[in-house]
Amino acid sequence: MASKIYQALKRRKRNDQSEGSTELSRCLNLFDLTALGVGATLGLGVYVLAGSVAKTTSGPAVCLSFLAAAVASAVAGLCYAEFAARVPRAGSAYVYSYVGVGEFVAFVIGWNLLLEYVIGTASVARGLSNYIDALADKKIRDTLTEWMPMDVEFLSSYPDFFSFIFVMLFTALLAFGVKESSNLNNLFTVLNLATICIVLVAGAIKGKLHTSDISNWKILPESIPEEYQSAAGKGGFLPFGVSGVMAGAAKCFYGFVGFDSVATTGEEAKNPQRDIPLAIVFSLFITFLAYFGISTILTMIWPYYLQDPDAPLPYVFEQIGWHTIKWIVTVGAIFALLTSLLGAMFPLPRVVYAMSSDGLIFKFLAKVSPRTKTPLLATVLSGLLSGIMAVLFNLDQLIDMMSIGTLLAYTIVAVSVLIMRYQVDETKASYPDITMTKIEETVEESIYHKFKFIFNLNNNKYPSVETSGVVTWSISLYSIFTVLFCVVFINGKDLLSEPFFVLALVIAAIAMLTTLVVIGRQPTVDEKLTFKVPLVPLIPCLSVLFNVYLMLELDLHTWIRFSIWLFLGFLIYFFYGIKHSEENLDNKKEDGPISYSEAVDKQDTKF
């Protein structure tokens, strides 16, 4: 029984790259996909995040925080781009991990993507409602708090029905058709980018960038008013030091979350293997330029310690007396938040559709409307769940809940890229017989021969079963030592002078570098793809390091909520998904020769 469960957890999805076998409508071109990525990413962050991070965490060096966050996001984006070229199907990281790692890991990723997109949609809807409410002098909040107060510690102080209305309107739009919602997203994204360009030009003029006036980047500590000195750091460009830049990068990283929505359109893109990787790269680059430019302008034309953490752009232009620009920015922010809402909602029903099509969650959710060519029921249920979350929780609570699923998905995609790059093709290669005699012969080999084999000193050019196994073990060890390194570094920042912490860091770092070298020495599979991650295995391993570090920076309450969500998912998988999986049903029907992975599983049961 245990062996059957183990085989079920390891089974992989067949990578059928046929682009015609889908019920969804293939209507999205490169511009549509890039606009979707920009719209999903460039929203609440550009109008809020830059000011709040500058004031409390990084100072004028917030532009460097965005640069560091962009590098971390780009590393993850490159891994997504390669898998989009490999697996042009709906479902994003869920499908990628199903093909590259196995069914159980894929379910965990898909289940957490559902959490990410539900919370992301609810948080943007709540942020949009709060922004419009602020323009109305908080009358909506005050009225609903008076009429329907919710005196529960872990809920919002009032039910925000305004945000629920926004979610349901966009749910109806998404259910009506992909191309119609994409056209509206394109319009909102163009207006958003136009607003940002106006801010950059106006800020450059006011900030006198043509004269290289950087006085607000060179503020002396003694010139800071006394009431701000306690929270203003040391002044200058790095008032909070390098640690402030990195702490700001951890916050700014979440401003780039959303590009993975492009990866969910594998069955709705006209040319997914070419356009999805390009759209991911383009959207991340455009988003970085906007964030870097806005953060530079803000801190140049107004002191960092005087920034408004909630609405920095309208506040700054109000302070300098440019009221026309202020209202242009205000209207542009509303369109930006509408774009973010649409971008956050778009991938959610696609992930539900992919998981239900595979039988891992309830199959009735995979039904596609013959008229609109969209997963209608999945879209409506996703909208209802997101709308209810937006009604019940406030913005801070929602934002705290959405990060861990994203980082875990990024980590698994990076690992999947490594596995797929080094594993042999079971359909084209011949494999040696796996027997106990072979294993005993391997055990009896000398240490020297094992060393030569592990580091591939014989310069083998072609991957084999043995080299794939070395990579799998090396990835596992690298992940374990990465967790150890990050735990020691995070919890011992102030104790790095202690020999124990220094020794633990050094051992973990040497082990990570050693496993990295071992992976890099193994031969890779020669495949022709429209996009490949450069510098493998360095780039995927860096992605794992960045993501693990940021995950361990999350607070205990986030991990508790994450554990509860996972527990609910495990109940669904082990009582429904593991039996109704399409891969399980297909395996039962097949009478042909078994695959290499099945042969390994059978040998495992003998041992």
N, C-alpha and C positions, 0 to 999 in steps of 0.2 A: 504493500500500500504506500509506504513512504517513498519507494523508488518511483512509483507512478506519479506521485505529487511532484517529486523532484524533476522528472522528465517534463511534466506539464509546465513547471515554472521556467524551464530552460528553452522550451520550444520557441522557434523564431518564425516570423512572418516571411512568406516568400516575397521576394522583391520583384514584383511584376511591374515593369516600367511601361507597360502599354498605356498610352495616353488616351485611347479612345474608349476604354472600359470604365466609364463613369456615368452616373445619372445626372450629375451636376452640369451646369452650363459653363462651357469654356468661352469666356468673353473678356477676360482681363488682360490688357497688354502691359508693357513695361512701365508706361507712364502711370497707369492705374495702380500697379503694384507699388511703385515708388511713392505715389501720393498716399496710398494706404499706410505704408511704413512711416512716412513723415507725419501723417495725421495722427497715428496712434502714439507716436513718440513725442512729438513737439506740441505739447498742450499745456497742462497745468504747470509743469516744471519751469518753462521759460518765463511765465508770468508771476511765479511765486518763488521757485527754488533759488534762483540767483540771488535775490535780495536777502532771503533768510539765511543762506549759507554764508554770504559775505558778512552779515552783521554779527553772527554768533560763532562762526567756526573758522573761516579762512581769511576774512578781510579781503583786500584787493586781489589776493592770490586765488580767489575763487575761480578765476579763469584757468589756473593750473589744476585746480580740483576737477573742473570739467574735462580738462585734457587727460588727466589720469583716469577718470571714469570712462572717457571715450575709448582709451586704449583697452581697458578691461572689457568694455562692451564690444569693441571691434574684434577682440580675440574670440569671444563667444559667437559673434556674428559670422566670422569666417567659418567656424565649425558648422553653424546652421546652413551656410551657403553651400558647403560641400555636400551635406546630406540632402539638401533640396535638389541638388543635381543628381544625386544617387536615387532618391525616392520621391518622385514628383507626384505625391498623393496628399489628400487632405489629412490634417491631424498634427502637423508640426512635429515637435520633439517626441510625441507619443509614438507616431509611426516610425520615426528614425530609430528610437530605442528598441522597438518591436523587431525591426529588421536586424539591428546591429547587436543587441544584447540578449533579449529574451522577453517572453510574455509577461512575467511577473514584474520585472523592472518597468516595462512599458506601461502596465496598468498603474503602477505607482506614479509614474511621470504624468500619464493622462489624467489621473485623479487629482493631482496637484495643479495641473494646468487648468482644470475646471475651477478649482479654488482661486487661482490667480486671476482668471478672466472674470469670474463672478465678482470678486472683491474689487478688481480694477474698474469694472463697469460701474459698480455702486459708488466707489470713491469719486470717480469723475462726475457722476450725476450729482452727488452731494456737493462737490466743489463748485459745479456750475450753479446749483441752486443757491449756495452761499454767496457766490459772486453777484448774482442778480439781486439777491436779498440785500446785499451791502449797498447797491445802487438805490434801493428803496428804503434806505435807512433802517434796515433790520425789522421792518414791519411784519413780514411773514413769520419770522422767528418769534417775535413778541406775541403775535396773535395766537399762533398755534401753542406756544408755551402756556398761555393763559387759558385757552380752551381745552387742550388735551395734554397736560403735563405727564411725562413718564419718569417717575421718581425711582428708577432702577439704576444701580451703580454702573453696570456694564452695558447700558443702552443709552441712546441719545436722550437729551432732555425733552425733546418733542418729536412727534412723527412728521417727517418731511415728505408730505404727499406731492410737493412740487417736483422733487427729484424722481418720484415714482412715475409721474406723468411723462417726464422727459424720457425715461427708460422705455416705457410702453410705446411712445410715439416712434422711437427709433426701432423698437422691436417690430412694429408694423411695417416700417420701411424696409427692414432687412428681410422680412417674410415675403414682401411683395416681389422682390427680385434683386439679384446680385448687381446687375449693370446699373439699375436705377440708383441703388444706394452708393455704388462706386462713383457715379456721376456727381451726386451731391457731395460726397467726400472730396472729390477733386476740386469742386467749387470752394468748399470751406478751406481746404488746404492752400489753395492759391490766395485767398483772402488773408489767411493766417501769415503766409510768407510775405505778402505785400505789407502787412502791418509791421512785421519784424524789420523789413527793409526801411520803412519810414522811421522806425525807432533808431535804427543804426545810423541813418543819414542825419536825422535831427540831433542825435546824441553826439555824432562826430563834429557837427557844427558847433554845438554848445560846449562840448568838451575841448574845442580848439585842438583837435588831434593833428591838424596840419601844422601847428606850431610846437608839437610835441610837449604840450602842457600836461605834466603828470603830477601836479602838486598834490592831488588827493591820494596819490600812491606813495607820497613821502611825508605823511603827516607825522610830526614830532609828538612824542608822548606828552610833553608839557603843554602842547597847544590844544589838547583834547579837554573839553569842559569837564569839570570835576564830577558832575553827575553821571558821566559816561565812562570815566576812567576805569572803574572796577570791572567793566565788561568789554573794554576796548582793546585789551592786550597791550602790546608794546609799540603800537603804531607802525608806520612804514608799510612796505609792500607785504611783509610777512608778520603781521602783528601777533599771530598765534603760532608762529614757527612752522617747521616742516610737518610736525605732527598735526597741526591744524589743517594743512593742505590735504593730508591723507584722510583725516576724519571727514573733511568736506567731500573728498572723493567718494567715500562710502555713502554719503547722502546723495551726491550728484549722480551716482551710478543708477539710481532708480529713476532718474530723469530720462534715461535711455531705454528703459523697459518698454517694450511695445513693438520693436522691430520684428519680433518673432511672429507677429500677426501675419506678416507676409508669407511665412512658411506654411500657414494653414491653407493656402489657396492652391495647393498642388493640383487639384482637380477642377479648378475654375480659371487657371491661367492658360492662355493660348499656347505659350511655349515655356512650360514651367522649368525645364532643365537649364534654359539659358536666362530667362527673365527673372526668376526668383532670386538666384544668387546675385545678379546685378542690382536688383531692387533693394536687397538687404544692404549691400555695400553703399549704394547711392543714398539711401535713407539715413543711414548712420552718419555718413559724411555731411550731408545737409544739416542734420540735427546738431552735430558738433559745431559746425560753423555758426549756427544761430545761437547756441548756448554760449560759445566762447565770445562772440561779438556782443551779445546782450550783457553778459557779466562784465566785460571790459568797459562798455559804455557806462553802465550803472555806477561802477566804482570810480570812474574818471570824473564824472560830472557831479557826483554827490558823495560826501564822506561815507565810508563803509559803516561807521558806527551809528549813522543817522538813517540808515535804510529802513524801510517799512517791510517787515518779514511776511506780511500777508498780501500786499498789493504794491510791490516796489515800483513798477513802471508808472502807473498813474500818479503815485505819490511824488515821485521825483519830478515829473513834468509839472505837477501842481506847484511844487516848491519853487521851481525856477520861473514860473509864470507863463508857461506855454500851454495854455488851457485847450487850444484846438488839438494839439498833439495828444494831450491827455485823453480827450474823448475819442479820438481815433484809436488809441491804444485800448481804451475800455471796450469799444465795440469789437475791435479785433480779438480781444481776449475771449469775448463771448463766442465768436465763431471758432476760435481755437479750441475752446472747451467742447463745443459741439462736435468738432472734428475728432477730438480725443475720445469722446463718448462713442461715436460711431466706430472708431478704430478699436476701442476696447471691447465692444459688443460683437464685432464681426467674427473673430476667431472662435468664440465660445460655442455656438451651435455646430461649427465644423469639427471641433474636437469631440463633442457629444456624438455627432454623426459617425465619425471614424471609429470610436470605441463601440458604439452600438452595432455598427456594420460588422465588426469583428466578433460580436457576441459577448464581449467582456462586461457590458452593461446592457440593460433591457433593450431588446432588438426593435421594439416598436418605435423607438426614438430615431431609427435610421430611415424612416419612411420619407421619401422625397415627393413633393407636390409635382404632379405632371404638368401643371400650368405655370408655376413660377420657377420650377427647377431648383428649389431650395428645400433644405430639411425643415419643413414647416413646424412640426410638433416640437422638435428640438429647439428651434428658434424661440417659439412662444414660451416654453417652459424655462429656458435660459433667461429670457427677459423677465418673467415673473419672479424667479429666484433673485435676480440682481435687483429688481425693483423693491422687493421686500427687504433685502439687506440695506438698501439706501434709505428706506423709511425708518428702520430700527436703530441704525448705528450712525455715529457722527464721523466726520472726516478723519480725525486722528485715529480712531479705533479701526477704521477700514484700512488706512495706510499701513498701520502696524501689522495687519493680518496678511498682506498680499506678497511680501517679499520672499519668503522662504521657498514657496513653490517655484518661483521663477529661478532662483539660484540653483535649486536642485535639478531643474530641467536643463539649465545651461551645463551643469556638471556632467549629467548623463550623456548629453549630446557630444561633449568633448571626448568622453571615454568611448563612446560609440564610434567616433571618427578614428580613434586609434585602433580599435578592434577591427573595423572594416578595412582599414588600410593594410593591416598585416595578416589578416586571416585568408586562408586558401579558399578558392572557389570550389565548393563541393560538387558542382555540376560539371566541371571541366577537368579536375585533377584526379589522379589516381593516388590511393593512399596505401601505405603499408599495413599489413595485418597487425592489429593491436592484440597482442597476446601476453600472457604472464611471462613467457620466455623472453620476449623482447624487453619487458620491464626489468626482469632480473639481469639481463645483459647490460642494461643501462646503469643499474645500481652498481654493478661490479666494475664499471669503468673507473679509471684513475681520476683523482682530483684534477690533474692537469688537463685531461681530455674534457672533463666537465666544464672547466674554466674556458677552454677554447671554444666549446660548443655554445656556452651561454653568451660569450662576447663575440661569437661568430668570427673567430680569428682565421678560420678557413675561407672567409669571404664568399660564403654561399650566395648566389645571385637570385635564387628562386625560393619563395616561401614554401614551407612544408608543415605537416602536422606538428612536428617538434618545435619549429620556430614560432608557430602560432601559439603553442602552449607557453613558451618562454615569455612572449609578449603579454599573454593573459595574466601570468603570475607576476610579471613585473609591474603591470598596471595596478594590480591589487596591492602590491607592496608600496608602490608610489602613493596610492591613495591613503593607505594606513599611516605612512610616515608624514604625509602632508597634514593630516588631521593632528598628529602629534606635534608637529612643528607649529601649527597655528594655535593649538591649545596652550602650549608653553609660552609662545610669544605674546598672546593676548593676556594671559593670566600672570605673566611674569615680566611685564614691561618695566616695572619699577624695581625688579630684582635681578636684572641682567648682570649685575656685578657678582652675584652669588655663583659659585662654581657649579652647583647642581644644575641650575637653569642654563648656564652657558654650555655645559657638557651635553645636556639634553638637546639643545638647539643644534649644536655641532653634529651630533650623531644623526639627528633627523635630517639635517641638510645634506650630509655626506651620503646617507642612504637614498635620499631623493635624487641626487645627482647621479649616483651609481645606477639606479634603476632607469633613469633617463638615458644614460649612455647605453645600457643593455638594450632598451627598446630601439634606440637609434641605430644600433649595429645590425638589427635583424633586417632581412630582405623584405621589400614591400611588394604588394600585388600590382602588376602593371595593368592599369585600367585607363581607358580614355573617358574622361569626364569633362563637362563644360566648365567646371570650376573645381580646383583642389586647394586645400589649405596649404600654404607654404610653410617651410621650416618644421615639418612634422619630424619628431614628436614634440618639439619645443612649444609650439603655439597651443596645442590642446592641453599639454601639461600645465602651462601657465594659466590657462583658463580654469583648470581644476583648482589650482592654488588660489587664484583670486576669489573664486566662488566659495570655496570652503572657508576662507578667511572671513568673508562677509557673512556667511551663514552663522559662523560661531560668534560673530559680533551681535547677533540678535538676542533679545532678552528672553528670560525664562518663560514668560507668559505666551510669547509667540510659539515657542517649542511645545508648550502644553496644548495650545489650540491646534497646532499642526499634528500632534499625536492623536488627538481626538478625531480629527478629520481623517487621518490615515486608518484609524480603527474602524470607522464607518465604511471606508472603502474596502478594507480587508473582508468585512462581513459580506459585502456584495460580491467580491471576487470569489471567495472560497465557497459560498453557498449558491452562486449563480454562474459567474463568469468562467470558472475553470471547467465547468461541464458544457456550457453552451458556446465556448470558443470555436470560431470557424476553423482554426487550425486543428483543433481536436477532432472536429467532425470530418475534416478532409483526411486526416491521418487514418481514421477508421475505415474510410472508403477505399483507400489506396491498397492495391495488391502488388505494386511494383517493388523494385529493390529499395531497401532502406537507405537513408542518407548517412553521411559520416557521423553527424552529431548523434543520430539515433544509435549507431553502432557503438559510439563511445558510452552512451547511457547504458546500453546493454552490458558492456564490459564492466562498467562501474558497479552494476548490480551483482556481478559475479564476485567482485572483490569485497 
